[in-house]
Amino acid sequence: MVKEMKVYVTAIWWTGSDPFLHIIGNSSDKVHIEAERAMLEAARDAEEDDTSNLHWNGVSSMNLKDVIADYEIPSLEPDYTNLCSGDREAILYVG
């Protein structure tokens, strides 16, 4: 059973593409920091000089039940368990 709780979510995508990564966490600041880190890593992996072709939609708060309904997340995954327990450092990467 999924708990009723607020989580923070962002999506990252390349120009002209669908999102390739969603980041979910219990802290908006942590999600923001992880989004910036993920965009830098994606640019480096693609051998891009900068992140100008990467976009994100900022951090939004959502109900965990709604997030789980939108993404297929294995409930036994440790990051999911930490997220549901309210761990402020927990981050779940979906994509």
C-alpha positions in Angstrom: 0.0 0.0 0.0 1.4 3.4 -1.0 1.4 6.1 1.7 -0.3 9.4 1.3 2.7 11.8 1.5 4.1 14.7 -0.4 7.2 14.1 -2.5 9.1 16.4 -4.9 9.6 15.5 -8.6 11.4 16.9 -11.6 11.9 15.7 -15.2 15.0 16.1 -17.5 15.0 16.0 -21.3 17.1 16.8 -24.3 15.8 19.5 -26.7 13.1 18.0 -28.9 12.8 14.8 -26.9 10.7 13.3 -24.2 12.0 13.2 -20.6 14.7 10.5 -20.1 14.9 10.9 -16.3 12.6 11.7 -13.5 14.0 12.4 -10.0 11.8 11.9 -7.0 12.7 12.8 -3.4 11.5 14.0 0.0 13.4 17.3 -0.2 12.9 19.9 -2.9 16.5 21.2 -2.4 17.9 17.7 -2.7 15.9 17.0 -5.9 17.1 20.4 -7.4 20.7 19.5 -6.6 20.4 16.0 -8.0 18.8 17.4 -11.2 21.7 19.8 -11.8 24.2 16.9 -11.2 22.3 14.6 -13.5 22.2 17.2 -16.3 26.0 17.8 -16.0 26.5 14.0 -16.1 24.3 13.5 -19.1 26.1 16.3 -21.0 29.4 14.8 -20.1 28.3 11.3 -21.2 27.0 12.8 -24.5 30.3 14.7 -24.9 28.5 18.0 -24.9 30.4 21.2 -23.9 27.5 22.4 -21.8 23.9 21.7 -20.7 22.2 24.2 -23.0 20.4 21.3 -24.9 19.1 19.9 -21.6 16.0 21.1 -20.0 14.1 20.4 -16.7 10.8 21.5 -15.4 11.8 22.7 -12.0 10.8 20.9 -8.8 7.1 20.2 -8.2 5.4 18.7 -5.2 3.1 15.7 -5.8 1.4 13.1 -3.8 3.4 9.9 -3.7 0.4 7.8 -4.7 0.1 9.9 -7.9 3.8 9.5 -8.6 3.7 5.8 -8.2 0.7 5.5 -10.4 2.6 7.4 -13.2 5.8 5.3 -13.0 6.6 1.6 -12.7 8.6 1.6 -9.5 9.5 -1.7 -7.8 8.3 -1.4 -4.2 11.2 -3.6 -3.0 13.8 -1.2 -4.4 15.8 0.2 -1.4 15.6 3.8 -2.6 11.8 3.4 -2.8 11.7 2.0 0.7 13.8 5.0 2.0 11.6 7.4 0.1 8.4 6.0 1.7 10.0 6.0 5.1 10.4 9.8 4.8 14.2 9.8 4.6 15.1 13.4 3.5 18.2 12.2 1.7 16.3 9.5 -0.3 16.4 10.1 -4.1 14.7 7.8 -6.6 15.8 7.9 -10.3 13.2 6.7 -12.8 13.9 6.6 -16.5 
